[in-house]
Amino acid sequence: MPYDELLAIRVRAAISPLPGLKEKKMFGGVCYLVNGNMACGVYKDDLIVRVGKEKFQDALSRPHTKLFDITGKALKGWVMVEPQGCATQPDLKAWVEQGLAFACSLPAKAL
């Protein structure tokens, strides 16, 4: 199943221009990276957000979230947000900003 291109358009609109921001096709979807660190993306119909291990349980306890598991092994520090959890632009923006904040807190990767 291809990824939700409308959701990807909405994510792009929610992302403020940042130095080092790149869009890359990954996981059969699209991801947004800051200085080589993944922040968020779209996989099928879901938003994926890298929140980090410290905020992982809190993020996972929010409505319409689930483990980011596309291989049978869940990624720690990542959540998938179902369409209902990011249906409004303010909700989507809040998730995207959380992912961007975490990615910006990491050291840049050598490209």
Secondary structure, 3 states (H helix, E strand, C coil): CCCCHHHHHHHHHHCCCCCCEEEEEECCEEEEEECCEEEEEEECCEEEEECCHHHHHHHHCCCCEEECCCCCCCCCCEEEECHHHHCCHHHHHHHHHHHHHHHHCCCCCCC
